[in-house]
Amino acid sequence: MKSHVQIPKSILKNFAYKSGKDGLVVDYLDLSCNEIKTEKINKLDTIEGYYSEEFDKRMGEKYETPFGDISKRIRDFNKNKLDKLSLSERETKTILDFYNNIFFRGKFALEKANKYSLTSVVRPIEQEELIILTRENLFTGNWVNIIRNKTNIDFVIPRNCFYVKKSKSAKKPHYILPITPKSAIILIPKEEIEEFETTKGTRDHYSVDDENTIKTLNEFALEIEKGTNNMFVVGNKLELSRLKKLL
């Protein structure tokens, strides 16, 4: 069975479009050759037998499906199908758990684990083993907020799924995970939420109508992907063409 190594099919689907016999496909910027390519969402970032069938199923049930349910509510809210959106404590935990799972499914986490493991010289740690052994959630202590992209520039999403928003005013990292071309989740340190609410006028969601802001965020996505997996960034061809020129 082919497993999606890091970026789940459920997220790729939100950036996909239909293409004849190929079904749902996405466009992506391949960082290994700096070319824009197209691939089926069933194939991109998959490896045969990378995770055991049982483990793959368990990740879907524990992380991807619960996150997908929340993601649908966010998409509906962004399309004005819902009048308001507020996340429960349980939903917040689901999102933080999803971030954590995605992180430990990445190349960066695996390389770090093997670098500092005393046993990796004898037998390197495998990705599935790393995820199973992980007990600490690295994202605990963050507040979940939603970004509504009101511009004509779409979000792109790295293979790493989330990226760090850099800011001189922010004391700690803000982690952004696009879930559609027009909506994203952002994690904000809880100690900054009051200041954030004063600036944005809300602590649950805010809109961005400045194209340069979205472009900057997309550049952060490209930068974090280069520094973690150095594999690909998914998005529409127009924005990918712009990012390609920055490499």
C-alpha positions in Angstrom: 0.0 0.0 0.0 1.3 3.5 -0.9 1.4 5.9 2.0 1.5 9.7 1.9 4.7 10.3 3.8 4.0 13.8 5.2 1.3 15.9 3.4 -2.0 14.0 3.6 -4.2 13.4 0.6 -7.1 15.1 2.4 -5.2 18.4 2.3 -3.9 18.0 -1.2 -7.5 17.5 -2.3 -8.3 21.1 -1.2 -5.7 22.4 -3.7 -6.6 20.0 -6.5 -8.5 20.2 -9.8 -9.9 17.7 -12.1 -7.8 16.7 -15.1 -9.5 14.2 -17.5 -8.6 10.5 -16.9 -6.1 11.5 -14.2 -8.8 12.6 -11.8 -7.8 15.1 -9.1 -4.3 16.5 -9.6 -2.2 19.4 -8.1 0.4 21.6 -9.6 3.7 21.8 -7.6 7.1 23.4 -7.7 9.7 20.6 -7.6 12.6 22.1 -5.7 15.0 19.4 -6.8 14.9 20.7 -10.4 13.1 24.0 -10.1 10.3 22.9 -12.4 6.6 23.2 -12.1 4.9 19.8 -12.5 1.5 18.2 -12.2 0.7 15.0 -10.3 -2.3 13.0 -9.1 -3.1 13.5 -5.4 -3.0 9.7 -5.0 0.6 9.7 -6.0 2.3 12.9 -4.8 4.5 12.3 -1.8 3.7 8.6 -1.6 6.0 5.6 -1.1 5.0 2.0 -1.3 5.0 0.4 2.2 6.5 3.5 3.9 4.1 3.0 6.8 2.4 -0.3 7.7 -1.2 -0.6 6.6 -2.4 -0.8 10.2 -0.4 2.3 11.3 -1.5 4.3 8.2 -5.1 3.5 9.1 -4.5 4.5 12.7 -3.0 7.9 11.7 -6.0 8.5 9.6 -8.5 7.8 12.3 -6.6 9.6 15.1 -5.3 12.7 13.3 -6.4 13.2 9.7 -10.2 12.4 9.9 -10.8 14.6 13.1 -8.7 17.4 11.5 -10.6 17.0 8.3 -13.9 17.5 10.1 -12.7 20.8 11.6 -11.2 21.8 8.3 -14.6 21.4 6.6 -16.1 23.8 9.1 -13.4 26.3 8.5 -14.0 26.0 4.7 -17.7 26.5 5.2 -17.1 29.5 7.3 -14.8 31.0 4.7 -17.5 30.5 2.1 -20.0 32.2 4.4 -22.0 29.0 4.9 -21.6 29.5 8.6 -22.4 32.8 10.4 -19.6 32.3 13.0 -16.8 30.0 13.9 -15.5 29.2 17.3 -13.4 26.2 18.2 -13.9 24.1 21.3 -11.1 23.1 23.6 -11.3 19.6 22.1 -11.1 20.9 18.5 -8.1 23.0 19.5 -6.3 19.9 20.8 -7.1 18.1 17.6 -5.5 20.8 15.6 -2.4 20.9 17.8 -2.1 17.1 17.7 -2.4 17.2 13.9 0.5 19.8 13.7 2.6 17.5 15.9 1.9 14.4 13.8 2.8 16.3 10.6 6.0 17.5 12.1 7.2 14.0 13.1 6.3 12.7 9.7 8.8 15.0 8.1 12.4 14.6 7.0 13.7 17.2 9.4 12.4 15.5 12.5 13.7 12.1 11.4 17.2 13.4 10.6 17.3 15.1 14.0 16.1 12.0 15.8 18.8 9.9 14.2 21.5 12.5 14.7 21.0 12.5 18.5 20.0 8.9 19.1 22.6 6.6 20.7 21.2 3.6 18.9 20.9 5.0 15.4 24.5 4.0 14.6 23.5 0.4 15.0 20.0 0.7 13.6 18.5 4.0 12.3 15.1 5.1 13.6 12.4 4.7 11.0 9.6 7.3 10.6 6.8 5.1 11.9 8.9 4.2 15.0 9.6 7.9 15.6 5.9 8.8 15.5 5.0 6.0 17.8 7.6 6.9 20.3 6.7 10.6 20.4 4.9 11.6 23.6 5.4 15.4 23.8 3.3 17.8 21.8 5.7 20.5 20.6 2.8 22.9 19.9 1.1 22.9 23.3 0.7 26.5 24.6 -0.5 28.0 21.3 -3.8 29.6 20.4 -5.6 28.6 17.2 -6.6 31.4 14.9 -8.0 31.3 11.3 -6.7 33.5 8.4 -9.3 34.3 5.7 -7.5 35.1 2.4 -9.6 37.8 0.6 -7.0 38.5 -2.1 -6.6 37.3 -5.7 -3.4 35.5 -4.6 -3.8 31.9 -3.4 -2.0 30.3 -0.5 0.6 27.7 -1.5 1.4 24.8 0.8 4.8 23.2 1.4 5.3 19.4 1.6 6.1 20.3 5.3 2.4 21.5 5.5 3.0 24.3 7.9 5.6 27.1 8.0 6.9 29.7 10.4 5.8 33.3 10.0 8.7 35.6 10.8 8.0 38.9 12.5 10.2 41.4 14.4 7.4 42.1 16.9 6.6 38.4 17.6 8.5 37.0 20.6 7.8 33.4 19.5 7.1 31.7 16.2 3.7 31.7 14.6 3.0 28.5 12.7 0.8 28.7 9.6 -0.9 25.7 7.9 -2.9 26.5 4.7 -5.9 24.2 4.4 -7.3 25.7 1.1 -6.0 28.4 -1.3 -8.2 30.9 0.6 -7.9 29.8 4.3 -5.2 28.9 6.7 -4.7 28.0 10.4 -2.2 30.0 12.4 -0.9 29.1 15.8 -0.1 32.0 18.1 1.5 31.8 21.5 -1.1 32.2 24.2 0.8 35.0 25.9 0.6 37.1 22.8 -3.2 36.6 22.2 -4.4 39.7 24.0 -1.9 41.9 22.0 -2.9 40.1 18.8 -6.6 40.7 19.5 -5.9 44.4 20.0 -4.1 44.5 16.7 -6.5 42.3 14.6 -9.7 43.0 16.5 -10.4 39.3 17.1 -8.8 36.2 18.6 -10.6 33.6 16.5 -10.2 34.7 12.9 -9.2 37.6 10.7 -9.2 38.6 7.1 -6.2 39.6 4.8 -7.0 41.8 1.8 -3.4 42.8 1.0 -1.9 40.7 -1.8 1.7 41.5 -0.7 0.9 39.9 2.7 -0.1 36.6 1.1 2.9 36.7 -1.2 5.2 37.2 1.7 3.6 34.2 3.5 4.0 32.1 0.4 7.7 33.0 0.4 7.9 31.9 4.0 6.4 28.6 2.9 9.0 28.2 0.2 11.8 29.1 2.6 10.7 26.6 5.3 10.3 23.8 2.7 13.9 24.4 1.4 15.2 24.2 5.0 13.3 21.1 6.0 12.5 18.6 3.2 13.7 20.6 0.1 11.1 18.7 -2.0 8.0 20.7 -3.2 5.5 23.4 -2.8 1.9 23.0 -4.0 -0.2 25.8 -5.4 -1.6 27.4 -8.6 0.8 27.7 -11.5 0.8 31.5 -11.5 2.0 31.9 -8.0 4.4 28.9 -8.3 5.9 30.7 -11.4 6.5 33.7 -9.2 8.1 31.7 -6.5 10.2 29.8 -9.0 12.0 33.0 -9.9 13.1 33.4 -6.3 15.1 30.2 -6.2 
